[in-house]
């Protein structure tokens, strides 16, 4: 049972760690400021970088677009500013995280429309009309992220980013392709912070798949959507041409709740929506399997009827056939005091201010 320190309401779906209810987050700027200070404390505990000062060179690798003063490190912990340029701690062909073989059918966010699990897109994009048992996905778990989700269920990426270990290279990913691998999925963490290396790797992996005689080799992305738009479009095109799926996890609808849960700024929320729009524009070019799937983690008490209504109407407005997948919540990381289940939805009562509608 948590209590909101701003309105005094108590509930099982108010996190004691946050100390703020969803209504106060949307209506009271001081409530959001309080939670953003918690984000600073969390990152300090993890040994992570704080939000850059915003007084220097802009890093364009991902959509966070950190502005770095000389010697300052970006939010992802991978890039820094020195001698008038932004450079990386790693070589251009090197990434952080884990790479492993995941047997089909796997626990893909898009499992209901996945070629490997359901045969969707057969015979062009799937080996059989019923899936691909006996074959594997190359799972690429990236060890860094440009968000700071307080409910993260893959929170080990924080420690990988701090330690800068383990590492793998583009060549390692190409070598992972063999006669039994029919797709690669980049996730994490988030692929956005390794996007340029991942795209180069994906192209080389596609070539290797053809060389070993694979009939299909799909490129999939599981991401928060906070990408450099130009790079994101290249990633989407790779999925489009190979039968892969772009899975964008929308964390909330209103910028205030998005910021509280993930540490982003309002302009980041706008960019994430714009990137979803970019993928949606190509949706009709290949409907099976669907190019785009939007997922939503149902965080009890914070992904309420207002947030879900905003997300689903936004996606339906782009194309009503884009699948939306609701993911079950598991108490974890810093929001481990919330229950697993959502309370019953109540009639929608919009907050007094406009939160962006379908922008």
Order of alpha helices (4+ residues) and beta strands (2+ residues): beta-beta-alpha-alpha-beta-beta-beta-beta-beta-alpha-beta-alpha-beta-alpha-beta-alpha-beta-alpha-beta-alpha-alpha-beta-alpha-beta
